[in-house]
Amino acid sequence: MWNRRLILGEIIAGLHTSRLKVSVGDELIFPVGNRTTTAMVAGITGELMDDRVLMSLATAETVLLTMGRVNAAILGGVSVGRGALEEKLANTTLPVSTLVYTEDVVQGMATMLQGLLAMFAAFIGFGILAEVLFVSTTVVLNTLERELEFISLRAMGASPGDIRYLVCAESVT
């Protein structure tokens, strides 16, 4: 019975819905062709596998009758290094096409998030640059449009600082 245990995801286990409503220790019946077999639920997880069933290769062989055909396997609790693990898997009858390690996935996600943050920072920088260019262009255009008006203000006694303050105040508002 030890090899007929499996782990279910929260969604398939129906913790939050009215699907299966299974709990740890329940027996599930799997109809495979004209045969049926059972397996005990050893655990329920919601981490990265909500709608998945996780089982050992022996359990997949006996419960689902995979007959050596396995799409993917998750190895847990392996205390050997990468090289030793790859060597052990190379000596099995399973045709291994790709090995994905948890550390590589975590590192890839961290790199992707850093790239996204850099992209957002670049967008914010472009936005600030565009705003500065817009305001400075507006100030320059206001100054060039109203050159005759400024000459009149200077003739009436306004200082260049007063005129600069007037132009900046109008540009901001």
C-alpha positions, 0 to 999 in steps of 0.5 A, a space after each residue: 500500500 506504501 506505493 499507492 499514495 499521492 499528493 493532490 493540489 488544492 483545486 483538484 482536492 476541492 478544499 474551496 469548491 464542491 468538487 471532490 472534497 477529499 482530505 488526507 487519508 481518503 481513498 480515491 478510485 481510479 478507473 483505467 480502461 476496464 480496471 479500477 485501482 485505488 490510492 490513498 491521499 497522502 497530502 494536499 498542496 497549493 504550491 505551484 500545483 493546484 490542479 495536479 496530482 503528484 505521485 511516485 513512479 511506482 504509484 503512477 505505474 500501479 495506479 495509472 498503468 503508465 507502463 514506463 511512459 512518464 511525461 514528467 517526474 518531480 524528485 524530492 528529498 534527493 541528497 545527491 549533487 546535480 552531477 550524481 543525480 544526472 548520472 543516476 538518471 542516465 543509467 535508468 530506463 527512463 528517457 530523460 530529455 530535460 532536467 529542471 532544478 528548483 534553484 534554476 527556476 527560482 533564479 530565472 524568476 528572480 532575473 525576470 523580475 529584475 528585468 521587469 523592474 528595470 523596464 518599469 524604471 526606464 518607463 518612469 525615466 522616459 516619462 520624467 524626461 518627456 515631462 521636462 522636455 514638454 515644460 521647457 518647450 512650453 516655456 521657450 515657446 511662451 517666451 518667443 510668442 510674447 517677445 513684443 509683450 515683454 518689450 512693453 513690460 520692460 518699457 514700463 519698468 519691469 525687471 527681467 526677474 519679474 518677467 521670468 517669474 511671470 513666464 514660469 508662473 503661466 507655464 506651470 498653471 
